[in-house]
């Protein structure tokens, strides 16, 4: 069941957001801020900015601390393809592919490698949704599009 995979993902202890931006208007930055606000341990990963919200960015998955057990991908699909292989080699086995960040084949590859992977969903729908995201949850449940 997909909701079990999602729940398992958010029970991880330390997350890295890959492709995070220092721009407050970008999705990766908003996800970073929301997870920090909810007391998740979050590390920004970006090779385009030095820091996000005052926290120094790690430039690559290979440089992440060994206790990171979950990745949220906010990268373009072609970039994600390569990063997934790097993450699997590092031993990280929980991936959340934010909407539009991965190809179906990348998701299937991760699953074949034993990764707990969530594909084409929005993080905001599963971390205490508010505002428009709470409304999306209601609609998704109403139209049976919410994972079960």
C-alpha positions in Angstrom: 0.0 0.0 0.0 1.3 3.4 -1.0 0.3 5.1 2.3 2.4 2.6 4.2 5.4 3.6 2.1 4.7 7.2 2.7 4.3 6.7 6.5 7.5 4.7 6.5 9.3 7.5 4.7 8.3 10.2 7.1 9.3 8.1 10.1 12.9 8.4 9.0 15.2 10.3 11.3 17.3 12.5 9.0 16.3 13.9 5.6 18.2 15.6 2.8 16.5 17.7 0.2 18.3 17.3 -3.1 18.0 20.3 -5.4 16.9 22.8 -2.7 17.0 26.4 -3.6 17.9 29.6 -1.6 14.9 31.3 -3.4 11.9 31.4 -1.0 9.5 31.2 -3.9 10.8 27.8 -5.0 9.3 24.5 -4.0 12.5 23.0 -2.6 13.0 26.0 -0.3 9.3 25.8 0.9 9.6 22.1 1.7 12.9 22.7 3.5 11.3 25.5 5.6 8.2 23.5 6.4 10.1 20.3 7.5 12.4 22.4 9.7 9.4 24.1 11.2 7.9 20.7 12.0 11.2 19.7 13.7 12.4 17.3 11.1 16.2 17.0 10.8 16.8 18.3 7.3 20.0 18.9 5.3 20.0 21.0 2.1 21.8 19.5 -0.9 22.7 21.9 -3.7 25.6 22.5 -6.0 24.1 25.9 -7.0 23.9 27.7 -3.6 26.1 27.7 -0.5 23.4 27.9 2.1 19.6 27.8 2.6 17.9 29.5 5.5 21.3 30.0 7.2 22.3 26.3 6.9 25.3 25.3 4.8 24.5 23.2 1.8 26.1 19.9 1.1 27.2 19.8 -2.6 26.6 16.2 -3.4 24.9 13.0 -2.1 28.3 11.4 -1.7 29.2 14.0 0.9 26.1 13.5 3.1 26.6 12.2 6.6 26.1 8.5 7.0 23.0 8.9 9.2 20.9 10.5 6.4 18.3 7.8 5.7 15.8 9.7 3.4 16.1 11.9 0.3 13.5 14.2 -1.2 14.3 14.9 -4.8 13.4 18.4 -6.2 15.6 18.1 -9.3 14.9 17.8 -13.0 14.2 14.2 -14.1 17.4 13.9 -16.1 19.5 15.0 -13.1 17.5 12.7 -10.8 18.3 9.7 -12.9 22.0 10.0 -12.1 21.5 11.0 -8.5 19.4 8.0 -7.7 22.3 5.7 -8.6 24.6 7.7 -6.4 22.2 7.5 -3.5 21.7 3.8 -3.8 25.5 3.3 -3.8 25.6 5.3 -0.6 23.1 3.0 1.0 20.2 5.5 1.3 16.9 3.6 0.8 14.0 6.0 1.2 13.2 8.4 -1.7 10.4 10.8 -2.2 10.2 12.0 -5.8 8.4 15.3 -5.6 5.9 15.9 -8.5 7.8 16.2 -11.8 11.3 15.3 -10.4 11.7 11.8 -11.9 10.8 9.6 -14.8 8.7 6.5 -14.2 11.7 4.4 -15.1 13.8 6.0 -12.4 11.1 5.2 -9.8 10.9 1.6 -11.0 14.7 1.3 -10.9 14.7 2.5 -7.3 12.0 0.0 -6.4 13.8 -2.9 -8.1 16.9 -2.0 -5.9 14.7 -2.3 -2.8 14.2 1.4 -2.1 11.1 2.6 -0.4 10.1 5.1 -3.1 7.2 7.5 -3.4 6.6 8.8 -6.9 4.9 11.9 -8.3 3.3 13.0 -5.0 3.6 16.3 -3.2 5.4 16.4 0.2 3.1 19.1 1.5 0.1 16.7 1.3 1.7 14.4 4.0 3.3 16.8 6.5 0.5 18.4 8.4 -1.1 19.9 5.3 -2.5 23.5 5.6 -4.3 25.9 3.3 -4.4 24.8 -0.3 -2.6 21.5 0.4 -5.3 20.6 3.0 -7.9 21.3 0.4 -6.0 19.1 -2.1 -6.1 16.3 0.5 -9.8 16.6 0.9 -10.3 16.6 -2.9 -8.0 13.7 -3.4 -9.9 11.7 -0.8 -13.2 12.7 -2.3 -12.2 11.6 -5.7 -10.3 8.5 -4.5 -6.9 9.8 -5.6 -5.4 9.9 -2.1 -3.1 6.9 -1.5 -4.4 4.0 0.5 
